[in-house]
Amino acid sequence: MLKVALTGGIATGKSYVRQRLAARSVPTVDADTLARRVVEPGTAGLSAITVRFGRGVLGSNGQLDRKALSAIVFGNAAARADLEAIVHPAVYTAIDAWFAGQAQAGTPFAVADIPLVYETGRAGDFDAVIVAACHPERQRERLIARDGLTAPEAAERLAAQWPIERKVDLADFVVRTDGTFADTDAQVDAALNWLRARAAHGR
């Protein structure tokens, strides 16, 4: 079975690409969803975060207050690294377990949506990496519009990831999302045909 990572940058259309693959019956898993699960109340992940960052990152219901935590880690490389050291290993363990289940089911290929697969040095764990990309200025505009951020806030979040063109240079397949949804859908279909061909040849 081919283990495929789908990545990109914040607001480059990665989630849309994953949704279109899923709509075409490709098994997919979302690392962001897993990241939320591994810090739910009662988990070792949330306990470790509370020890490192204090109870001020918890809401009144005991859930992680993501806004409070983001205020600490964005713009603070050391704090962000500490958070990633807690969350990322747990997320990759969950992804590995999911791929194992897909392999047992006889799936020819499956796709994990992992925003920071390059930044975490884990791209080599996968047989192929697909990157969803758009022009950096378009990315910035989408981020501001989507999340209601100021320009400095958007710049801070973009700086926490690799530049999208660096990821494009390393990708095995690129889906450009600058155009219409139809344009993107056509590229998703091309990516799917490419994956089918690779799976058929066992590589």
C-alpha atoms as an extended CHARMM CRD file, in Angstrom:
* protein
*
       203  EXT
         1         1  MET       CA              0.0000000000        0.0000000000        0.0000000000  PROA      1               0.0000000000
         2         2  LEU       CA              1.1920000000        3.4900000000       -0.8310000000  PROA      2               0.0000000000
         3         3  LYS       CA              1.3920000000        5.8480000000        2.1320000000  PROA      3               0.0000000000
         4         4  VAL       CA              0.7380000000        9.3430000000        0.8110000000  PROA      4               0.0000000000
         5         5  ALA       CA              1.1060000000       12.6530000000        2.6290000000  PROA      5               0.0000000000
         6         6  LEU       CA             -0.9020000000       15.6760000000        1.5240000000  PROA      6               0.0000000000
         7         7  THR       CA              0.5550000000       18.9650000000        2.6630000000  PROA      7               0.0000000000
         8         8  GLY       CA              0.8010000000       22.6250000000        1.7450000000  PROA      8               0.0000000000
         9         9  GLY       CA              0.6860000000       25.8730000000        3.6400000000  PROA      9               0.0000000000
        10        10  ILE       CA             -1.9640000000       27.5000000000        5.7630000000  PROA      10              0.0000000000
        11        11  ALA       CA             -4.7890000000       28.6960000000        3.4630000000  PROA      11              0.0000000000
        12        12  THR       CA             -3.3760000000       27.0850000000        0.3020000000  PROA      12              0.0000000000
        13        13  GLY       CA             -6.4480000000       24.8870000000       -0.2580000000  PROA      13              0.0000000000
        14        14  LYS       CA             -5.0960000000       21.6870000000        1.2490000000  PROA      14              0.0000000000
        15        15  SER       CA             -8.3240000000       20.8210000000        3.0730000000  PROA      15              0.0000000000
        16        16  TYR       CA            -10.2980000000       21.2970000000       -0.1380000000  PROA      16              0.0000000000
        17        17  VAL       CA             -7.9810000000       18.9050000000       -1.9700000000  PROA      17              0.0000000000
        18        18  ARG       CA             -8.3750000000       16.3140000000        0.7990000000  PROA      18              0.0000000000
        19        19  GLN       CA            -12.1540000000       16.6490000000        0.6610000000  PROA      19              0.0000000000
        20        20  ARG       CA            -12.1590000000       16.1340000000       -3.0930000000  PROA      20              0.0000000000
        21        21  LEU       CA             -9.9840000000       13.0220000000       -2.7420000000  PROA      21              0.0000000000
        22        22  ALA       CA            -12.3220000000       11.6880000000       -0.0570000000  PROA      22              0.0000000000
        23        23  ALA       CA            -15.2990000000       12.3770000000       -2.3450000000  PROA      23              0.0000000000
        24        24  ARG       CA            -13.5850000000       10.1330000000       -4.8940000000  PROA      24              0.0000000000
        25        25  SER       CA            -13.4870000000        7.2900000000       -2.3190000000  PROA      25              0.0000000000
        26        26  VAL       CA             -9.8310000000        7.7450000000       -1.3400000000  PROA      26              0.0000000000
        27        27  PRO       CA             -9.2940000000        6.9330000000        2.3650000000  PROA      27              0.0000000000
        28        28  THR       CA             -8.0240000000       10.0860000000        4.0780000000  PROA      28              0.0000000000
        29        29  VAL       CA             -7.1650000000       11.1630000000        7.5980000000  PROA      29              0.0000000000
        30        30  ASP       CA             -6.6450000000       14.6980000000        8.8900000000  PROA      30              0.0000000000
        31        31  ALA       CA             -3.6840000000       15.3420000000       11.1990000000  PROA      31              0.0000000000
        32        32  ASP       CA             -5.3830000000       18.4550000000       12.5970000000  PROA      32              0.0000000000
        33        33  THR       CA             -8.3370000000       16.3310000000       13.7260000000  PROA      33              0.0000000000
        34        34  LEU       CA             -5.9620000000       13.8590000000       15.3470000000  PROA      34              0.0000000000
        35        35  ALA       CA             -4.0800000000       16.7310000000       16.9930000000  PROA      35              0.0000000000
        36        36  ARG       CA             -7.2990000000       17.8100000000       18.6860000000  PROA      36              0.0000000000
        37        37  ARG       CA             -7.9970000000       14.2720000000       19.8900000000  PROA      37              0.0000000000
        38        38  VAL       CA             -4.5930000000       13.8150000000       21.5050000000  PROA      38              0.0000000000
        39        39  VAL       CA             -5.1370000000       16.8710000000       23.7210000000  PROA      39              0.0000000000
        40        40  GLU       CA             -8.6860000000       16.1320000000       24.8370000000  PROA      40              0.0000000000
        41        41  PRO       CA             -9.3920000000       16.1350000000       28.6040000000  PROA      41              0.0000000000
        42        42  GLY       CA             -7.9110000000       13.0830000000       30.2790000000  PROA      42              0.0000000000
        43        43  THR       CA             -5.1670000000       12.5720000000       27.6920000000  PROA      43              0.0000000000
        44        44  ALA       CA             -1.4540000000       12.5140000000       28.4030000000  PROA      44              0.0000000000
        45        45  GLY       CA             -1.1080000000       15.2490000000       25.7950000000  PROA      45              0.0000000000
        46        46  LEU       CA             -3.3040000000       17.7420000000       27.6410000000  PROA      46              0.0000000000
        47        47  SER       CA             -1.6130000000       16.9010000000       30.9270000000  PROA      47              0.0000000000
        48        48  ALA       CA              1.8000000000       17.6080000000       29.4180000000  PROA      48              0.0000000000
        49        49  ILE       CA              0.5990000000       20.8970000000       27.9080000000  PROA      49              0.0000000000
        50        50  THR       CA             -0.8010000000       22.0030000000       31.2670000000  PROA      50              0.0000000000
        51        51  VAL       CA              2.4840000000       21.1880000000       32.9900000000  PROA      51              0.0000000000
        52        52  ARG       CA              4.4660000000       23.1520000000       30.3950000000  PROA      52              0.0000000000
        53        53  PHE       CA              2.1920000000       26.1520000000       29.8300000000  PROA      53              0.0000000000
        54        54  GLY       CA              0.1240000000       26.3590000000       33.0230000000  PROA      54              0.0000000000
        55        55  ARG       CA             -3.5710000000       26.0320000000       33.7560000000  PROA      55              0.0000000000
        56        56  GLY       CA             -4.1960000000       29.3490000000       32.0340000000  PROA      56              0.0000000000
        57        57  VAL       CA             -4.4190000000       27.4290000000       28.7420000000  PROA      57              0.0000000000
        58        58  LEU       CA             -7.4740000000       25.5270000000       29.9910000000  PROA      58              0.0000000000
        59        59  GLY       CA            -11.0400000000       26.7320000000       29.6660000000  PROA      59              0.0000000000
        60        60  SER       CA            -13.5570000000       26.5600000000       32.4630000000  PROA      60              0.0000000000
        61        61  ASN       CA            -14.7610000000       23.2050000000       31.1300000000  PROA      61              0.0000000000
        62        62  GLY       CA            -11.2780000000       21.6870000000       31.2930000000  PROA      62              0.0000000000
        63        63  GLN       CA            -10.8500000000       21.7510000000       27.5260000000  PROA      63              0.0000000000
        64        64  LEU       CA             -7.7690000000       23.2330000000       25.9220000000  PROA      64              0.0000000000
        65        65  ASP       CA             -8.2410000000       26.9500000000       25.2440000000  PROA      65              0.0000000000
        66        66  ARG       CA             -6.6240000000       27.0860000000       21.8230000000  PROA      66              0.0000000000
        67        67  LYS       CA             -6.7880000000       30.8390000000       21.5790000000  PROA      67              0.0000000000
        68        68  ALA       CA             -4.9260000000       31.2480000000       24.8730000000  PROA      68              0.0000000000
        69        69  LEU       CA             -2.3310000000       28.6880000000       23.8200000000  PROA      69              0.0000000000
        70        70  SER       CA             -1.8900000000       30.2910000000       20.3900000000  PROA      70              0.0000000000
        71        71  ALA       CA             -1.2340000000       33.6340000000       22.0390000000  PROA      71              0.0000000000
        72        72  ILE       CA              1.6980000000       32.0230000000       23.8420000000  PROA      72              0.0000000000
        73        73  VAL       CA              3.2760000000       29.9800000000       21.0660000000  PROA      73              0.0000000000
        74        74  PHE       CA              2.8930000000       32.1640000000       17.9730000000  PROA      74              0.0000000000
        75        75  GLY       CA              5.8780000000       34.4640000000       17.8330000000  PROA      75              0.0000000000
        76        76  ASN       CA              7.7450000000       32.3770000000       20.4320000000  PROA      76              0.0000000000
        77        77  ALA       CA              9.8140000000       29.7270000000       18.6650000000  PROA      77              0.0000000000
        78        78  ALA       CA             10.9030000000       27.9790000000       21.8700000000  PROA      78              0.0000000000
        79        79  ALA       CA              7.3440000000       27.6990000000       23.1830000000  PROA      79              0.0000000000
        80        80  ARG       CA              6.0970000000       26.4550000000       19.8170000000  PROA      80              0.0000000000
        81        81  ALA       CA              8.8540000000       23.8300000000       19.7370000000  PROA      81              0.0000000000
        82        82  ASP       CA              7.8400000000       22.6490000000       23.2070000000  PROA      82              0.0000000000
        83        83  LEU       CA              4.2160000000       22.3290000000       22.1120000000  PROA      83              0.0000000000
        84        84  GLU       CA              5.1720000000       20.4470000000       18.9560000000  PROA      84              0.0000000000
        85        85  ALA       CA              7.3530000000       18.0670000000       20.9800000000  PROA      85              0.0000000000
        86        86  ILE       CA              4.2410000000       17.1310000000       22.9500000000  PROA      86              0.0000000000
        87        87  VAL       CA              1.7030000000       16.9170000000       20.1520000000  PROA      87              0.0000000000
        88        88  HSD       CA              3.5480000000       15.7090000000       17.0480000000  PROA      88              0.0000000000
        89        89  PRO       CA              4.7420000000       12.2990000000       18.3170000000  PROA      89              0.0000000000
        90        90  ALA       CA              1.2300000000       11.4220000000       19.4600000000  PROA      90              0.0000000000
        91        91  VAL       CA             -0.2440000000       12.5080000000       16.1340000000  PROA      91              0.0000000000
        92        92  TYR       CA              2.2490000000       10.4710000000       14.0940000000  PROA      92              0.0000000000
        93        93  THR       CA              1.5670000000        7.4190000000       16.2550000000  PROA      93              0.0000000000
        94        94  ALA       CA             -2.1310000000        7.7870000000       15.4530000000  PROA      94              0.0000000000
        95        95  ILE       CA             -1.3830000000        8.2520000000       11.7340000000  PROA      95              0.0000000000
        96        96  ASP       CA              0.7930000000        5.1260000000       11.6790000000  PROA      96              0.0000000000
        97        97  ALA       CA             -2.0030000000        3.1260000000       13.3070000000  PROA      97              0.0000000000
        98        98  TRP       CA             -4.4850000000        4.4420000000       10.7480000000  PROA      98              0.0000000000
        99        99  PHE       CA             -2.2480000000        3.4710000000        7.8160000000  PROA      99              0.0000000000
       100       100  ALA       CA             -1.7700000000        0.0020000000        9.3270000000  PROA      100             0.0000000000
       101       101  GLY       CA             -5.5340000000       -0.4250000000        9.4010000000  PROA      101             0.0000000000
       102       102  GLN       CA             -5.8220000000        0.6710000000        5.7800000000  PROA      102             0.0000000000
       103       103  ALA       CA             -3.1180000000       -1.7930000000        4.7450000000  PROA      103             0.0000000000
       104       104  GLN       CA             -4.9220000000       -4.6200000000        6.5100000000  PROA      104             0.0000000000
       105       105  ALA       CA             -8.0750000000       -3.6850000000        4.6310000000  PROA      105             0.0000000000
       106       106  GLY       CA             -6.2080000000       -4.0640000000        1.3240000000  PROA      106             0.0000000000
       107       107  THR       CA             -6.3750000000       -0.3830000000        0.3650000000  PROA      107             0.0000000000
       108       108  PRO       CA             -4.0160000000        0.3580000000       -2.5770000000  PROA      108             0.0000000000
       109       109  PHE       CA             -3.1960000000        3.8630000000       -1.3060000000  PROA      109             0.0000000000
       110       110  ALA       CA             -4.3370000000        6.1860000000        1.4480000000  PROA      110             0.0000000000
       111       111  VAL       CA             -3.7270000000        9.8660000000        2.1440000000  PROA      111             0.0000000000
       112       112  ALA       CA             -2.8410000000       11.6380000000        5.3890000000  PROA      112             0.0000000000
       113       113  ASP       CA             -3.3550000000       15.4110000000        5.4410000000  PROA      113             0.0000000000
       114       114  ILE       CA             -0.3340000000       16.6750000000        7.4180000000  PROA      114             0.0000000000
       115       115  PRO       CA              0.3070000000       20.4450000000        7.3710000000  PROA      115             0.0000000000
       116       116  LEU       CA              3.8590000000       20.2530000000        8.7670000000  PROA      116             0.0000000000
       117       117  VAL       CA              5.1700000000       17.0500000000        7.2190000000  PROA      117             0.0000000000
       118       118  TYR       CA              8.2610000000       18.8180000000        5.8530000000  PROA      118             0.0000000000
       119       119  GLU       CA              8.8110000000       21.0010000000        8.9020000000  PROA      119             0.0000000000
       120       120  THR       CA              8.7480000000       17.9400000000       11.1680000000  PROA      120             0.0000000000
       121       121  GLY       CA             11.2510000000       16.0670000000        8.9890000000  PROA      121             0.0000000000
       122       122  ARG       CA              8.8060000000       13.2320000000        8.3450000000  PROA      122             0.0000000000
       123       123  ALA       CA              8.3140000000       13.4570000000        4.5730000000  PROA      123             0.0000000000
       124       124  GLY       CA             10.6190000000       10.4720000000        4.1240000000  PROA      124             0.0000000000
       125       125  ASP       CA              8.1380000000        8.2860000000        6.0050000000  PROA      125             0.0000000000
       126       126  PHE       CA              5.8050000000        8.4150000000        3.0110000000  PROA      126             0.0000000000
       127       127  ASP       CA              5.8960000000        6.9310000000       -0.4670000000  PROA      127             0.0000000000
       128       128  ALA       CA              4.7050000000       10.1810000000       -2.0200000000  PROA      128             0.0000000000
       129       129  VAL       CA              3.9620000000       13.7570000000       -1.0050000000  PROA      129             0.0000000000
       130       130  ILE       CA              1.3120000000       15.8780000000       -2.7010000000  PROA      130             0.0000000000
       131       131  VAL       CA              1.4730000000       19.6360000000       -2.1220000000  PROA      131             0.0000000000
       132       132  ALA       CA             -1.5030000000       21.9760000000       -2.4450000000  PROA      132             0.0000000000
       133       133  ALA       CA             -0.1310000000       25.3840000000       -3.3830000000  PROA      133             0.0000000000
       134       134  CYS       CA             -1.1140000000       28.8800000000       -4.4320000000  PROA      134             0.0000000000
       135       135  HSD       CA              0.7400000000       32.1530000000       -4.9080000000  PROA      135             0.0000000000
       136       136  PRO       CA              2.0360000000       33.5080000000       -1.5510000000  PROA      136             0.0000000000
       137       137  GLU       CA              0.0650000000       36.7520000000       -1.8950000000  PROA      137             0.0000000000
       138       138  ARG       CA             -3.1150000000       34.7870000000       -2.5770000000  PROA      138             0.0000000000
       139       139  GLN       CA             -2.3180000000       32.6450000000        0.4550000000  PROA      139             0.0000000000
       140       140  ARG       CA             -1.9530000000       35.7340000000        2.6570000000  PROA      140             0.0000000000
       141       141  GLU       CA             -5.2180000000       37.2270000000        1.3900000000  PROA      141             0.0000000000
       142       142  ARG       CA             -7.1070000000       33.9870000000        2.0010000000  PROA      142             0.0000000000
       143       143  LEU       CA             -5.7070000000       33.6620000000        5.5030000000  PROA      143             0.0000000000
       144       144  ILE       CA             -6.7180000000       37.1960000000        6.4790000000  PROA      144             0.0000000000
       145       145  ALA       CA            -10.2140000000       36.7520000000        5.0360000000  PROA      145             0.0000000000
       146       146  ARG       CA            -10.7490000000       33.2590000000        6.4540000000  PROA      146             0.0000000000
       147       147  ASP       CA             -9.5190000000       33.8020000000        9.9990000000  PROA      147             0.0000000000
       148       148  GLY       CA            -10.2140000000       37.5140000000       10.4240000000  PROA      148             0.0000000000
       149       149  LEU       CA             -6.5550000000       38.2570000000       11.1080000000  PROA      149             0.0000000000
       150       150  THR       CA             -4.6370000000       41.4900000000       10.8380000000  PROA      150             0.0000000000
       151       151  ALA       CA             -1.7790000000       41.6090000000        8.3420000000  PROA      151             0.0000000000
       152       152  PRO       CA              0.8610000000       41.2590000000       11.1120000000  PROA      152             0.0000000000
       153       153  GLU       CA             -1.0170000000       38.2880000000       12.6260000000  PROA      153             0.0000000000
       154       154  ALA       CA             -1.1810000000       36.6030000000        9.2260000000  PROA      154             0.0000000000
       155       155  ALA       CA              2.5260000000       37.2180000000        8.6450000000  PROA      155             0.0000000000
       156       156  GLU       CA              3.3070000000       35.6460000000       12.0180000000  PROA      156             0.0000000000
       157       157  ARG       CA              1.3860000000       32.4760000000       11.1830000000  PROA      157             0.0000000000
       158       158  LEU       CA              2.9010000000       32.2320000000        7.7120000000  PROA      158             0.0000000000
       159       159  ALA       CA              6.3910000000       32.6220000000        9.1850000000  PROA      159             0.0000000000
       160       160  ALA       CA              5.7650000000       29.5630000000       11.3950000000  PROA      160             0.0000000000
       161       161  GLN       CA              5.7280000000       27.3690000000        8.2700000000  PROA      161             0.0000000000
       162       162  TRP       CA              8.0910000000       26.8530000000        5.3690000000  PROA      162             0.0000000000
       163       163  PRO       CA              7.4480000000       29.0930000000        2.3290000000  PROA      163             0.0000000000
       164       164  ILE       CA              5.0400000000       27.2820000000        0.0380000000  PROA      164             0.0000000000
       165       165  GLU       CA              7.4050000000       27.3290000000       -2.9390000000  PROA      165             0.0000000000
       166       166  ARG       CA             10.0110000000       25.4480000000       -0.9010000000  PROA      166             0.0000000000
       167       167  LYS       CA              7.4440000000       22.6920000000       -0.4260000000  PROA      167             0.0000000000
       168       168  VAL       CA              6.5560000000       22.7810000000       -4.1200000000  PROA      168             0.0000000000
       169       169  ASP       CA             10.1990000000       22.1820000000       -4.9930000000  PROA      169             0.0000000000
       170       170  LEU       CA             10.2290000000       19.0110000000       -2.8660000000  PROA      170             0.0000000000
       171       171  ALA       CA              6.8070000000       17.6660000000       -3.8390000000  PROA      171             0.0000000000
       172       172  ASP       CA              6.1590000000       14.5330000000       -5.8570000000  PROA      172             0.0000000000
       173       173  PHE       CA              2.9330000000       16.0460000000       -7.1910000000  PROA      173             0.0000000000
       174       174  VAL       CA              1.5880000000       19.6110000000       -6.9790000000  PROA      174             0.0000000000
       175       175  VAL       CA             -2.0380000000       20.7570000000       -7.0730000000  PROA      175             0.0000000000
       176       176  ARG       CA             -2.2590000000       24.4900000000       -7.7710000000  PROA      176             0.0000000000
       177       177  THR       CA             -5.3280000000       26.1240000000       -6.2360000000  PROA      177             0.0000000000
       178       178  ASP       CA             -5.0000000000       29.6540000000       -7.6430000000  PROA      178             0.0000000000
       179       179  GLY       CA             -7.7040000000       29.0850000000      -10.2460000000  PROA      179             0.0000000000
       180       180  THR       CA            -11.3380000000       28.0040000000      -10.1450000000  PROA      180             0.0000000000
       181       181  PHE       CA            -12.6680000000       25.0490000000       -8.2030000000  PROA      181             0.0000000000
       182       182  ALA       CA            -13.0480000000       23.2740000000      -11.5390000000  PROA      182             0.0000000000
       183       183  ASP       CA             -9.3590000000       23.8430000000      -12.2580000000  PROA      183             0.0000000000
       184       184  THR       CA             -8.4280000000       22.3960000000       -8.8720000000  PROA      184             0.0000000000
       185       185  ASP       CA            -10.7970000000       19.4490000000       -9.3140000000  PROA      185             0.0000000000
       186       186  ALA       CA             -9.1520000000       18.5900000000      -12.6300000000  PROA      186             0.0000000000
       187       187  GLN       CA             -5.7550000000       18.5380000000      -10.9340000000  PROA      187             0.0000000000
       188       188  VAL       CA             -7.1230000000       16.3500000000       -8.1370000000  PROA      188             0.0000000000
       189       189  ASP       CA             -8.3100000000       13.8980000000      -10.7870000000  PROA      189             0.0000000000
       190       190  ALA       CA             -4.8320000000       13.9620000000      -12.3300000000  PROA      190             0.0000000000
       191       191  ALA       CA             -3.2940000000       13.2990000000       -8.9190000000  PROA      191             0.0000000000
       192       192  LEU       CA             -5.6710000000       10.3980000000       -8.3950000000  PROA      192             0.0000000000
       193       193  ASN       CA             -4.7300000000        8.8600000000      -11.7580000000  PROA      193             0.0000000000
       194       194  TRP       CA             -1.0560000000        9.3040000000      -10.8570000000  PROA      194             0.0000000000
       195       195  LEU       CA             -1.5690000000        7.5230000000       -7.5370000000  PROA      195             0.0000000000
       196       196  ARG       CA             -3.4700000000        4.6820000000       -9.1890000000  PROA      196             0.0000000000
       197       197  ALA       CA             -0.6470000000        4.1940000000      -11.6760000000  PROA      197             0.0000000000
       198       198  ARG       CA              1.9900000000        4.1810000000       -8.9000000000  PROA      198             0.0000000000
       199       199  ALA       CA             -0.0330000000        1.7470000000       -6.8240000000  PROA      199             0.0000000000
       200       200  ALA       CA             -0.4730000000       -0.5650000000       -9.8230000000  PROA      200             0.0000000000
       201       201  HSD       CA              3.3060000000       -0.6780000000      -10.2740000000  PROA      201             0.0000000000
       202       202  GLY       CA              3.9220000000       -1.1470000000       -6.5590000000  PROA      202             0.0000000000
       203       203  ARG       CA              5.8440000000        2.0980000000       -6.0590000000  PROA      203             0.0000000000
